[in-house]
């Protein structure tokens, strides 16, 4: 479960550390400033990470026959 805890910290670090370091308008990514594209990417990645955590968590398993 230690891996799952580190996995849960990734979105927090991606937004908290990434935004101040990558705060620039150029280059444009899909018509958005780079920092906005970075945030949108982390929203999608966060949903994927939370799905992985949900499936790995033993409390979410239904063992009834």
MOLINRA-V156940 format. One record per backbone hydrogen bond with DSSP energy under -0.5 kcal/mol. CO is the residue of the C=O (numbers start at 1). NH is the residue of the N-H. Records with the same first field share a line. If there is no record, write none. Layout:
BEGIN
CO = NH + NH
END
This chain:
BEGIN
1 = 5
2 = 6
3 = 7
4 = 8
5 = 9
6 = 10
7 = 11
8 = 12
9 = 13
10 = 14
11 = 15
12 = 16
13 = 17 + 18
14 = 18
15 = 19
16 = 20
17 = 21
18 = 22
22 = 24
24 = 35
25 = 34
27 = 34
28 = 30
29 = 32
32 = 29
33 = 37
34 = 38
35 = 39
36 = 40
37 = 41
38 = 42
39 = 43
40 = 44
41 = 45
42 = 46
43 = 47
44 = 48
45 = 49
46 = 50
47 = 51
48 = 52
49 = 53
50 = 54
51 = 55
52 = 56
53 = 57
57 = 60
58 = 61
61 = 63
END
